[in-house]
């Protein structure tokens, strides 16, 4: 399986393991806390876990009143 890292809607890289993509997300967020990272399963095109996509984060935020 492979995992795509998107930042602000643009594909940045593809990783074989989600942990590698998450490591890159952590680094990016330390540099730019306003970035919108997403880690998607390349096979399905969906977020590989809860809140790994912008759409999912927006839905969760609306449910708690933000």
URGI-V540164 format. One record per residue. RES is the residue in three letters. NEAR is the number of other ideal C-beta (glycine too) atoms within 10 Angstrom. Layout:
res->RES near->NEAR
res->RES near->NEAR
This chain:
res->UNK near->11
res->UNK near->13
res->UNK near->21
res->UNK near->17
res->UNK near->21
res->UNK near->17
res->UNK near->17
res->UNK near->12
res->UNK near->8
res->UNK near->7
res->UNK near->11
res->UNK near->16
res->UNK near->12
res->UNK near->13
res->UNK near->18
res->UNK near->10
res->UNK near->11
res->UNK near->18
res->UNK near->10
res->UNK near->15
res->UNK near->25
res->UNK near->18
res->UNK near->12
res->UNK near->17
res->UNK near->19
res->UNK near->10
res->UNK near->9
res->UNK near->15
res->UNK near->13
res->UNK near->8
res->UNK near->7
res->UNK near->11
res->UNK near->7
res->UNK near->6
res->UNK near->12
res->UNK near->13
res->UNK near->21
res->UNK near->23
res->UNK near->21
res->UNK near->20
res->UNK near->16
res->UNK near->12
res->UNK near->10
res->UNK near->9
res->UNK near->9
res->UNK near->12
res->UNK near->17
res->UNK near->19
res->UNK near->12
res->UNK near->9
res->UNK near->14
res->UNK near->20
res->UNK near->20
res->UNK near->15
res->UNK near->10
res->UNK near->15
res->UNK near->17
res->UNK near->13
res->UNK near->11
res->UNK near->12
res->UNK near->11
res->UNK near->9
res->UNK near->8
res->UNK near->6
res->UNK near->5
res->UNK near->8
